[in-house]
Amino acid sequence: MMRVIAGTGLLVFGSFGVFGQPAAPPPAFDVASVKPAPPSAGHGLRVSMGGDAGRINYSNVTLKNVMTRAFEVKPHQISGPDWLDTARFDIVATIPAGAPREQIPVMLQTLLADRFKLTVHREKKVMPMYALVAGKSGPKLKQEDAEAGLRISMGPNGRHLSGKVSLARLADSLSNWMDRPVLDMTGIKGIFEIDLEWMPDESEPAPRFALGAGGPGRPEGGGEGRATTDGRDRPSIFAAVQEKLGLKLEGRKGPVEIIVVDNAEKVPTEN
């Protein structure tokens, strides 16, 4: 079991690095403001995790929301006290000039360690998950030369996910729309064109990348049917994956890495 001080991402023995040299401090924001979010005015709760090229600007976020970005995991991979899902905060932080955006997760870890005294460790836990595997009739995949990312659109007539990515990246994205993790177990390498349309049902959770919310359980193995709304027939996400890609989302149990919170203070230190 590895214990990690948020902000380092490393198992640390003392304060010195290689050959006795002082360890370099982890990447951090130039300036950061962390405050409890004001109570909702009764017009619904709006959660925002945005910003611009030089800063992040999060409003009404839970600590679990921020941890999903900091540790690059899904909400169901975080285990800790109940208030991680309820206490809400406003966070504004300035990114150092010239710092690559890839360092933002580690900067968030540093911020959480500094303001919330967050410490965590990683461990494996057997839990329900979906395995992305080849369907009985074999995959129906169009190979591409270069990755182009995924785009998602949402509306009253369903979801539309499109792009050019690896199946591992597709599985990671599908986890945002499922009640459990999705792991690529196809063994198929390469970049493929993805074009999926489906109608969410009542058990599909809100998009986790926006709200960090979970959802009610789905029957083991998932559904294969279709959902209809506004007179339009759209497949479920399970049927869409099988019909368009020749793949299958198969309900299983398996080891999933989780982030376990060892310590976190509900009231952040002053700015």
Contacts in CASP RR format, 6 or more apart in sequence:
PFRMAT RR
TARGET T0000
AUTHOR 0000-0000-0000
METHOD contacts of the structure
MODEL  1
MMRVIAGTGLLVFGSFGVFGQPAAPPPAFDVASVKPAPPSAGHGLRVSMG
GDAGRINYSNVTLKNVMTRAFEVKPHQISGPDWLDTARFDIVATIPAGAP
REQIPVMLQTLLADRFKLTVHREKKVMPMYALVAGKSGPKLKQEDAEAGL
RISMGPNGRHLSGKVSLARLADSLSNWMDRPVLDMTGIKGIFEIDLEWMP
DESEPAPRFALGAGGPGRPEGGGEGRATTDGRDRPSIFAAVQEKLGLKLE
GRKGPVEIIVVDNAEKVPTEN
1 121 0 8 1.000
1 122 0 8 1.000
1 123 0 8 1.000
2 11 0 8 1.000
2 121 0 8 1.000
2 122 0 8 1.000
3 11 0 8 1.000
3 119 0 8 1.000
3 120 0 8 1.000
3 121 0 8 1.000
3 262 0 8 1.000
4 10 0 8 1.000
4 11 0 8 1.000
4 119 0 8 1.000
4 120 0 8 1.000
4 121 0 8 1.000
4 122 0 8 1.000
5 12 0 8 1.000
5 113 0 8 1.000
5 119 0 8 1.000
6 70 0 8 1.000
6 109 0 8 1.000
6 110 0 8 1.000
6 112 0 8 1.000
6 113 0 8 1.000
6 118 0 8 1.000
6 119 0 8 1.000
6 120 0 8 1.000
7 26 0 8 1.000
7 106 0 8 1.000
7 109 0 8 1.000
7 110 0 8 1.000
7 112 0 8 1.000
7 113 0 8 1.000
8 26 0 8 1.000
8 109 0 8 1.000
8 113 0 8 1.000
9 26 0 8 1.000
9 106 0 8 1.000
9 109 0 8 1.000
12 23 0 8 1.000
14 23 0 8 1.000
15 22 0 8 1.000
15 23 0 8 1.000
16 22 0 8 1.000
16 23 0 8 1.000
17 23 0 8 1.000
26 106 0 8 1.000
26 109 0 8 1.000
26 110 0 8 1.000
27 96 0 8 1.000
27 99 0 8 1.000
27 103 0 8 1.000
27 106 0 8 1.000
27 107 0 8 1.000
27 110 0 8 1.000
28 96 0 8 1.000
28 107 0 8 1.000
28 110 0 8 1.000
28 111 0 8 1.000
28 114 0 8 1.000
29 56 0 8 1.000
29 93 0 8 1.000
29 94 0 8 1.000
29 95 0 8 1.000
29 96 0 8 1.000
29 107 0 8 1.000
29 110 0 8 1.000
29 111 0 8 1.000
30 93 0 8 1.000
30 94 0 8 1.000
30 95 0 8 1.000
30 96 0 8 1.000
31 93 0 8 1.000
31 94 0 8 1.000
32 91 0 8 1.000
32 92 0 8 1.000
32 93 0 8 1.000
32 94 0 8 1.000
32 111 0 8 1.000
32 115 0 8 1.000
32 271 0 8 1.000
33 90 0 8 1.000
33 91 0 8 1.000
33 92 0 8 1.000
33 93 0 8 1.000
33 271 0 8 1.000
34 89 0 8 1.000
34 90 0 8 1.000
34 91 0 8 1.000
34 111 0 8 1.000
34 115 0 8 1.000
34 268 0 8 1.000
34 271 0 8 1.000
35 89 0 8 1.000
35 90 0 8 1.000
35 91 0 8 1.000
35 268 0 8 1.000
35 271 0 8 1.000
36 87 0 8 1.000
36 88 0 8 1.000
36 89 0 8 1.000
36 90 0 8 1.000
36 267 0 8 1.000
36 268 0 8 1.000
37 59 0 8 1.000
37 60 0 8 1.000
37 61 0 8 1.000
37 88 0 8 1.000
37 89 0 8 1.000
37 90 0 8 1.000
40 60 0 8 1.000
45 60 0 8 1.000
46 59 0 8 1.000
46 60 0 8 1.000
47 59 0 8 1.000
47 60 0 8 1.000
47 61 0 8 1.000
47 65 0 8 1.000
47 210 0 8 1.000
47 211 0 8 1.000
48 57 0 8 1.000
48 58 0 8 1.000
48 59 0 8 1.000
48 60 0 8 1.000
48 61 0 8 1.000
49 56 0 8 1.000
49 58 0 8 1.000
49 61 0 8 1.000
49 65 0 8 1.000
49 69 0 8 1.000
49 210 0 8 1.000
50 56 0 8 1.000
50 57 0 8 1.000
50 58 0 8 1.000
51 57 0 8 1.000
54 94 0 8 1.000
54 95 0 8 1.000
55 92 0 8 1.000
55 93 0 8 1.000
55 94 0 8 1.000
55 95 0 8 1.000
56 91 0 8 1.000
56 92 0 8 1.000
56 93 0 8 1.000
56 95 0 8 1.000
56 104 0 8 1.000
57 91 0 8 1.000
57 92 0 8 1.000
58 65 0 8 1.000
58 66 0 8 1.000
58 89 0 8 1.000
58 90 0 8 1.000
58 91 0 8 1.000
58 92 0 8 1.000
59 90 0 8 1.000
60 88 0 8 1.000
60 89 0 8 1.000
60 90 0 8 1.000
61 88 0 8 1.000
61 89 0 8 1.000
61 90 0 8 1.000
61 91 0 8 1.000
62 84 0 8 1.000
62 85 0 8 1.000
62 86 0 8 1.000
62 87 0 8 1.000
62 88 0 8 1.000
62 89 0 8 1.000
62 212 0 8 1.000
63 83 0 8 1.000
63 84 0 8 1.000
63 87 0 8 1.000
63 89 0 8 1.000
63 112 0 8 1.000
63 116 0 8 1.000
63 118 0 8 1.000
63 264 0 8 1.000
64 75 0 8 1.000
64 78 0 8 1.000
64 84 0 8 1.000
64 85 0 8 1.000
64 212 0 8 1.000
65 211 0 8 1.000
65 212 0 8 1.000
66 89 0 8 1.000
66 91 0 8 1.000
66 108 0 8 1.000
66 112 0 8 1.000
67 73 0 8 1.000
67 78 0 8 1.000
67 84 0 8 1.000
67 112 0 8 1.000
67 118 0 8 1.000
67 259 0 8 1.000
68 74 0 8 1.000
68 75 0 8 1.000
68 78 0 8 1.000
68 208 0 8 1.000
68 209 0 8 1.000
68 212 0 8 1.000
69 104 0 8 1.000
69 105 0 8 1.000
69 108 0 8 1.000
70 105 0 8 1.000
70 106 0 8 1.000
70 108 0 8 1.000
70 109 0 8 1.000
70 112 0 8 1.000
71 78 0 8 1.000
71 105 0 8 1.000
71 109 0 8 1.000
71 120 0 8 1.000
71 259 0 8 1.000
72 105 0 8 1.000
73 257 0 8 1.000
73 258 0 8 1.000
73 259 0 8 1.000
74 175 0 8 1.000
74 176 0 8 1.000
74 181 0 8 1.000
74 208 0 8 1.000
75 208 0 8 1.000
75 212 0 8 1.000
75 213 0 8 1.000
75 214 0 8 1.000
76 127 0 8 1.000
76 179 0 8 1.000
76 180 0 8 1.000
76 181 0 8 1.000
76 214 0 8 1.000
77 181 0 8 1.000
77 256 0 8 1.000
77 257 0 8 1.000
77 258 0 8 1.000
77 259 0 8 1.000
78 84 0 8 1.000
78 258 0 8 1.000
78 259 0 8 1.000
78 261 0 8 1.000
79 125 0 8 1.000
79 258 0 8 1.000
79 259 0 8 1.000
79 260 0 8 1.000
79 261 0 8 1.000
80 260 0 8 1.000
80 261 0 8 1.000
80 264 0 8 1.000
81 261 0 8 1.000
81 264 0 8 1.000
83 266 0 8 1.000
84 261 0 8 1.000
84 264 0 8 1.000
87 266 0 8 1.000
89 268 0 8 1.000
91 111 0 8 1.000
93 107 0 8 1.000
93 111 0 8 1.000
95 101 0 8 1.000
95 104 0 8 1.000
95 107 0 8 1.000
99 107 0 8 1.000
109 118 0 8 1.000
112 118 0 8 1.000
112 264 0 8 1.000
113 119 0 8 1.000
114 269 0 8 1.000
115 268 0 8 1.000
115 269 0 8 1.000
116 264 0 8 1.000
116 265 0 8 1.000
116 268 0 8 1.000
116 269 0 8 1.000
117 263 0 8 1.000
117 264 0 8 1.000
117 265 0 8 1.000
117 269 0 8 1.000
118 261 0 8 1.000
118 263 0 8 1.000
118 264 0 8 1.000
119 261 0 8 1.000
119 262 0 8 1.000
119 263 0 8 1.000
119 264 0 8 1.000
120 259 0 8 1.000
120 260 0 8 1.000
120 261 0 8 1.000
120 262 0 8 1.000
121 259 0 8 1.000
121 260 0 8 1.000
121 262 0 8 1.000
122 257 0 8 1.000
122 258 0 8 1.000
122 259 0 8 1.000
122 260 0 8 1.000
123 257 0 8 1.000
123 258 0 8 1.000
123 260 0 8 1.000
124 255 0 8 1.000
124 256 0 8 1.000
124 257 0 8 1.000
124 258 0 8 1.000
125 255 0 8 1.000
125 256 0 8 1.000
125 258 0 8 1.000
126 253 0 8 1.000
126 254 0 8 1.000
126 255 0 8 1.000
126 256 0 8 1.000
127 180 0 8 1.000
127 181 0 8 1.000
127 253 0 8 1.000
127 254 0 8 1.000
127 256 0 8 1.000
127 258 0 8 1.000
128 180 0 8 1.000
128 220 0 8 1.000
128 251 0 8 1.000
128 252 0 8 1.000
128 253 0 8 1.000
129 180 0 8 1.000
129 181 0 8 1.000
129 182 0 8 1.000
129 183 0 8 1.000
129 251 0 8 1.000
129 252 0 8 1.000
129 253 0 8 1.000
129 254 0 8 1.000
129 256 0 8 1.000
130 174 0 8 1.000
130 178 0 8 1.000
130 180 0 8 1.000
130 181 0 8 1.000
130 182 0 8 1.000
130 183 0 8 1.000
130 221 0 8 1.000
130 222 0 8 1.000
130 249 0 8 1.000
130 250 0 8 1.000
130 251 0 8 1.000
130 252 0 8 1.000
131 182 0 8 1.000
131 183 0 8 1.000
131 185 0 8 1.000
131 249 0 8 1.000
131 250 0 8 1.000
131 251 0 8 1.000
131 252 0 8 1.000
132 167 0 8 1.000
132 170 0 8 1.000
132 171 0 8 1.000
132 174 0 8 1.000
132 182 0 8 1.000
132 183 0 8 1.000
132 184 0 8 1.000
132 185 0 8 1.000
132 186 0 8 1.000
132 241 0 8 1.000
132 247 0 8 1.000
132 248 0 8 1.000
132 249 0 8 1.000
132 250 0 8 1.000
133 185 0 8 1.000
133 186 0 8 1.000
133 247 0 8 1.000
133 248 0 8 1.000
133 250 0 8 1.000
134 186 0 8 1.000
134 188 0 8 1.000
134 246 0 8 1.000
134 247 0 8 1.000
134 248 0 8 1.000
135 242 0 8 1.000
135 246 0 8 1.000
135 247 0 8 1.000
135 248 0 8 1.000
136 248 0 8 1.000
137 246 0 8 1.000
138 246 0 8 1.000
139 186 0 8 1.000
139 188 0 8 1.000
139 245 0 8 1.000
139 246 0 8 1.000
139 247 0 8 1.000
140 244 0 8 1.000
140 245 0 8 1.000
140 246 0 8 1.000
141 188 0 8 1.000
141 192 0 8 1.000
141 193 0 8 1.000
141 245 0 8 1.000
141 246 0 8 1.000
142 192 0 8 1.000
142 193 0 8 1.000
143 190 0 8 1.000
143 191 0 8 1.000
143 192 0 8 1.000
144 164 0 8 1.000
144 191 0 8 1.000
144 192 0 8 1.000
144 193 0 8 1.000
145 191 0 8 1.000
146 164 0 8 1.000
146 191 0 8 1.000
147 164 0 8 1.000
147 165 0 8 1.000
147 166 0 8 1.000
147 169 0 8 1.000
147 191 0 8 1.000
148 163 0 8 1.000
148 164 0 8 1.000
148 165 0 8 1.000
149 163 0 8 1.000
149 164 0 8 1.000
149 165 0 8 1.000
149 169 0 8 1.000
150 161 0 8 1.000
150 162 0 8 1.000
150 163 0 8 1.000
150 165 0 8 1.000
150 169 0 8 1.000
150 170 0 8 1.000
150 173 0 8 1.000
150 194 0 8 1.000
151 161 0 8 1.000
151 162 0 8 1.000
151 163 0 8 1.000
152 159 0 8 1.000
152 160 0 8 1.000
152 161 0 8 1.000
152 173 0 8 1.000
152 207 0 8 1.000
153 159 0 8 1.000
153 160 0 8 1.000
154 160 0 8 1.000
154 207 0 8 1.000
156 229 0 8 1.000
156 230 0 8 1.000
157 199 0 8 1.000
157 229 0 8 1.000
157 230 0 8 1.000
157 232 0 8 1.000
157 234 0 8 1.000
158 197 0 8 1.000
158 198 0 8 1.000
158 199 0 8 1.000
158 200 0 8 1.000
158 229 0 8 1.000
158 234 0 8 1.000
159 177 0 8 1.000
159 196 0 8 1.000
159 197 0 8 1.000
159 198 0 8 1.000
159 199 0 8 1.000
159 200 0 8 1.000
159 237 0 8 1.000
160 196 0 8 1.000
160 197 0 8 1.000
161 173 0 8 1.000
161 194 0 8 1.000
161 195 0 8 1.000
161 196 0 8 1.000
161 197 0 8 1.000
162 194 0 8 1.000
162 195 0 8 1.000
162 196 0 8 1.000
163 193 0 8 1.000
163 194 0 8 1.000
163 195 0 8 1.000
164 191 0 8 1.000
164 192 0 8 1.000
164 193 0 8 1.000
164 194 0 8 1.000
165 173 0 8 1.000
165 191 0 8 1.000
165 192 0 8 1.000
165 194 0 8 1.000
166 184 0 8 1.000
166 189 0 8 1.000
166 190 0 8 1.000
166 191 0 8 1.000
166 192 0 8 1.000
167 184 0 8 1.000
167 186 0 8 1.000
167 187 0 8 1.000
167 188 0 8 1.000
167 190 0 8 1.000
167 192 0 8 1.000
167 247 0 8 1.000
168 184 0 8 1.000
170 184 0 8 1.000
170 192 0 8 1.000
170 194 0 8 1.000
171 182 0 8 1.000
171 183 0 8 1.000
171 184 0 8 1.000
172 182 0 8 1.000
174 182 0 8 1.000
174 237 0 8 1.000
174 241 0 8 1.000
174 249 0 8 1.000
175 181 0 8 1.000
175 182 0 8 1.000
175 208 0 8 1.000
176 207 0 8 1.000
176 208 0 8 1.000
176 209 0 8 1.000
177 200 0 8 1.000
177 204 0 8 1.000
177 205 0 8 1.000
177 207 0 8 1.000
177 237 0 8 1.000
178 204 0 8 1.000
178 205 0 8 1.000
178 218 0 8 1.000
178 237 0 8 1.000
178 249 0 8 1.000
179 203 0 8 1.000
179 204 0 8 1.000
179 205 0 8 1.000
179 214 0 8 1.000
179 215 0 8 1.000
179 216 0 8 1.000
179 217 0 8 1.000
179 218 0 8 1.000
180 218 0 8 1.000
181 256 0 8 1.000
182 249 0 8 1.000
183 256 0 8 1.000
186 247 0 8 1.000
192 245 0 8 1.000
194 245 0 8 1.000
195 244 0 8 1.000
196 237 0 8 1.000
196 240 0 8 1.000
196 241 0 8 1.000
196 244 0 8 1.000
196 245 0 8 1.000
197 234 0 8 1.000
197 235 0 8 1.000
197 240 0 8 1.000
198 227 0 8 1.000
198 234 0 8 1.000
198 235 0 8 1.000
198 236 0 8 1.000
198 237 0 8 1.000
198 239 0 8 1.000
198 240 0 8 1.000
199 226 0 8 1.000
199 227 0 8 1.000
199 228 0 8 1.000
199 229 0 8 1.000
199 234 0 8 1.000
199 235 0 8 1.000
199 236 0 8 1.000
200 227 0 8 1.000
200 237 0 8 1.000
201 227 0 8 1.000
201 236 0 8 1.000
202 216 0 8 1.000
203 215 0 8 1.000
203 216 0 8 1.000
203 217 0 8 1.000
203 218 0 8 1.000
204 215 0 8 1.000
204 237 0 8 1.000
205 213 0 8 1.000
205 214 0 8 1.000
205 215 0 8 1.000
205 216 0 8 1.000
206 212 0 8 1.000
206 213 0 8 1.000
206 214 0 8 1.000
206 215 0 8 1.000
208 214 0 8 1.000
220 251 0 8 1.000
221 249 0 8 1.000
221 250 0 8 1.000
221 251 0 8 1.000
222 238 0 8 1.000
222 249 0 8 1.000
222 251 0 8 1.000
223 236 0 8 1.000
223 238 0 8 1.000
223 239 0 8 1.000
224 236 0 8 1.000
224 238 0 8 1.000
224 239 0 8 1.000
224 242 0 8 1.000
225 235 0 8 1.000
225 236 0 8 1.000
225 238 0 8 1.000
225 239 0 8 1.000
226 233 0 8 1.000
226 234 0 8 1.000
226 235 0 8 1.000
226 236 0 8 1.000
226 239 0 8 1.000
227 234 0 8 1.000
227 235 0 8 1.000
227 236 0 8 1.000
228 234 0 8 1.000
234 240 0 8 1.000
235 243 0 8 1.000
237 249 0 8 1.000
238 248 0 8 1.000
238 249 0 8 1.000
241 247 0 8 1.000
241 248 0 8 1.000
241 249 0 8 1.000
242 248 0 8 1.000
END
